[in-house]
């Protein structure tokens, strides 16, 4: 799907579910009621990759009717990739990741989580088995979340495990990275500018969230 416009839709702009090696590229997706773009492919039992890609898309003003849990880009399954996408202007989160071996790289995100707190520009969590995901060389900037817990640029929520976060640039993005328990996570060579704090680590899963 190339150079298309999806706009003024009640629900999600473009949804790819199943199949193999589909690509959505150079598309404008905006003014949607729920999400922007959803990619789901591959087999989690065998970890066979779906190889779907989202490349160079512009996604904004999504989640107009459903203000939370309706994401600009949603990943599911195994082995999908998002690169060089621009995502901005939404009440909740830009990207939510489920599954294994996904790659998010060279994406720009700003001005999301405008009406929600305890939220992340890129968010995942509550499953020990979503492993092998890589976030690298993304630029996340100018976020302002509401409430006590505010916003986090790279949010590895409850028990997220086996993630690699490297080479990301987080500028004025609330908390830079939160690693909420889990295991085998690597946070390396990221740059944090005016993030307070830059990195949070905790041991949830050992007590209250066990």
N, C-alpha and C positions, 0 to 999 in steps of 0.2 A: 504494500500500500504506500504509494509515493506521492508527495506534493498534493495531498488532499486537505480540505478544510472540514472539520467536524465542529459544529457550533449550534447553540440554541437548542440543545437536546435535554430532555427530561432526566435522562440517566447518564450512562457512561458514553464517552465519545467514541472510542474504538476498543473492542475486546477481541483478543486472540486466545482461544482456548483449545488446547490439543494441537495435533498436527506436528510438523517438523520444519524448522528453519524458515519461519515466516519473518518478514521484516516490515516494520512501520518506520518510514523515514521522511524527513522534510515536510512533515504535516503540521498544520496549525489546529490546535484543539482548545476551545475556549467556550465560556458561558454554558457549561454543562451542569445539570442538576446534581449529579453525584460525581463520579470519577472522570479522569481524563482518558488514560490508556491503561489497559490491563493485559499482561502477558502471562500465560500459563502453559507450560509444556514439559515434556520429559516424564520419566518414570522414577518416582522416589524409591520404589522397592529395589530397583536395580541401579539407580543413579545414572541411568541413560539420559543424556542431555536433550532438551528440546531445541536448543540453538535458535530460539527466537531473539530478535534484536529490535531495539528502539533507538533510532539514530537521528540526531539533528532535528528533533521535534521541538516545537514551541507550545507549551501547555500552560494556560493561565485562566484565572477566574473560573475554576472548577469548584465543585462542592457548593453550588449556589442554593440548593434546596435542602440537602443533607449536610449539615455544617460540620459533622465529625465522622471519622472513619470512612471517608470517601476521598480517595487519594488521587493526586495528579498522575502517578505511575504506581501500579501494583504488580509485584512479581510473585509468581507461584511456580511450583514444580521444581525443575532442575535445569541448570545450565543456560539461563537467558542472560542477555547483555543489554545495558543501556549506556550510550555514550553521546556526548555533545548535545544533550538536551538542555533546554532552558525552561525552568518551572518556577512560577511566581504567582503572587496575589491570590491567597486562599485563606479561609478561616481556620483550616486545620493543616494536616501534614502533606508534604510534597510526595514522598515515596514510602511505601510499606513493602517490606521484603518477607516472603515466606519461602521455605524450601532450601535447596542446596545449590552450591557451586555457581551462584549468580555473580556477575561482574557489573559494577557501577563505576564508570570512569569518565572524567572530563565533562561532568555535568555542572551546570550552574543553577543554584537555587537561592531565591531571596524572597522576602516579604510574604512568607507563609506563617501558619500558626498565629494569625492575627487576632483570633477571637477565642483561643483555647490555651490552657496551661497544661503542664506535665506532658508536653508534646515534643516531637522531634521533627526536624526537616526530613531526615531519613530515619525511620523507626522500624524496629523489629523486636520480637520477644516472646517469652512464655513457651518455648519449645527447645529442649536440649539438643534435638536432632537436626535443627536447621543449621548445618555446618558447611564450611568451605566457601562462604560468601566473601567477596572482596570488594571494598570501597577504596578507590585510589584516584588521586589527582582531581577530586571534585572541589568546586569553589562554592562555599556556602556563606552568605553574608546578609547582614541587616535583618535580623529576626527580632521580634519582640513578642514573647508569650505572656499570657495573662496569668494572674494568680500567684500563689506561693511558690510553685515549682517552675513556673516560667517555661522556657523553651530550651532545647538542646539541639545542636547541629547534627551530631552523629549519636543516636540513641540506641544502645544495645540494652534493651529492657530485660525484664526478669529472666534470668538464666541463659541468655543468649550465649552460644558457645561456638568456637571454631571460626570466628570472624577475623579478617585481616583488614586493618584500616591504615593506609599508608599514603603519604604525599598529599593529603587533603589540606586545603587552605580554608580556615574558618575565621571570619572577620565580623565582629560585632554581632555574634550569633548566640547570645545568652551563655549557656554552658557549652563548652566546645565538644567534649565527648563524655558520655556517661556509660560505664560498663557495670551493669547491675547483676553481679554474681556471674554464674556460668563458669566456663573453663576454656583454656586453650585460645584465648583471644589475644591478638597482637595489635598494638597501637604504636605505630612507628613512623618517625619522620614527618609528622603532621605539623602545620604551623597554625598557631592560635594568636589572633590579634584582638585585643579588647574583649576577651571572653572571660567570664567570671563564674566559676573557676575554669581553667582550661580542660582539666581531666578530673573526673570523679570515678572512684572504684569502690565497690562495696561487696559484702558477702551475702547478699540475699539468697535465699534457698537453703541456708544453713539453719535458719530459725523461723521467723514469722511467715515466710513464703515457702516453707518446706512442704 
